[in-house]
Amino acid sequence: MHPAIARLIKLQSAAEEFMKVYLLMLLIGTLLTAIRFTSVTERRSEAQTQ
């Protein structure tokens, strides 16, 4: 196998791993943001009803 092709395959593999980590972090951030905003609206509605 040509060294350039081997290097390209290695870079592609590293990019795939990076993308998996990035997407996982994005998912966790989205979930935490959704939880934060939904819990804030619940607290506001409880305070207004009292």
DRENDO-1510 file (C-alpha; in Angstrom, 1 decimal, always signed):
<recs>
REC; n; res; u; v; w
REC; 1; MET; +0.0; +0.0; +0.0 .
REC; 2; HIS; +1.2; +3.4; -0.8 .
REC; 3; PRO; +2.3; +5.5; +2.2 .
REC; 4; ALA; +0.0; +8.4; +1.2 .
REC; 5; ILE; -3.0; +6.1; +1.1 .
REC; 6; ALA; -2.1; +4.6; +4.5 .
REC; 7; ARG; -1.8; +8.1; +5.9 .
REC; 8; LEU; -5.1; +9.1; +4.4 .
REC; 9; ILE; -6.8; +6.1; +5.9 .
REC; 10; LYS; -5.3; +6.9; +9.3 .
REC; 11; LEU; -6.5; +10.5; +9.1 .
REC; 12; GLN; -10.0; +9.4; +8.1 .
REC; 13; SER; -10.1; +7.0; +11.1 .
REC; 14; ALA; -9.0; +9.8; +13.5 .
REC; 15; ALA; -11.6; +12.1; +12.0 .
REC; 16; GLU; -14.3; +9.6; +12.5 .
REC; 17; GLU; -13.3; +9.1; +16.2 .
REC; 18; PHE; -13.2; +12.9; +16.7 .
REC; 19; MET; -16.7; +13.2; +15.1 .
REC; 20; LYS; -18.1; +10.6; +17.4 .
REC; 21; VAL; -16.7; +12.4; +20.5 .
REC; 22; TYR; -18.0; +15.7; +19.1 .
REC; 23; LEU; -21.5; +14.4; +18.5 .
REC; 24; LEU; -21.6; +12.8; +22.0 .
REC; 25; MET; -20.7; +16.1; +23.6 .
REC; 26; LEU; -23.3; +17.9; +21.5 .
REC; 27; LEU; -25.9; +15.4; +22.6 .
REC; 28; ILE; -25.0; +15.7; +26.3 .
REC; 29; GLY; -25.0; +19.5; +26.0 .
REC; 30; THR; -28.4; +19.5; +24.3 .
REC; 31; LEU; -29.9; +17.3; +27.0 .
REC; 32; LEU; -28.5; +19.4; +29.8 .
REC; 33; THR; -29.8; +22.6; +28.1 .
REC; 34; ALA; -33.3; +21.0; +27.7 .
REC; 35; ILE; -33.4; +19.9; +31.3 .
REC; 36; ARG; -32.3; +23.3; +32.5 .
REC; 37; PHE; -34.9; +25.2; +30.5 .
REC; 38; THR; -37.7; +22.9; +31.3 .
REC; 39; SER; -36.9; +22.9; +35.1 .
REC; 40; VAL; -36.8; +26.7; +35.1 .
REC; 41; THR; -40.2; +27.0; +33.5 .
REC; 42; GLU; -41.6; +24.6; +36.1 .
REC; 43; ARG; -40.2; +26.6; +39.0 .
REC; 44; ARG; -41.6; +29.9; +37.5 .
REC; 45; SER; -45.1; +28.4; +37.1 .
REC; 46; GLU; -45.0; +27.0; +40.7 .
REC; 47; ALA; -44.0; +30.5; +42.1 .
REC; 48; GLN; -46.7; +32.2; +40.1 .
REC; 49; THR; -49.5; +29.9; +41.4 .
REC; 50; GLN; -48.7; +30.4; +45.0 .
</recs>
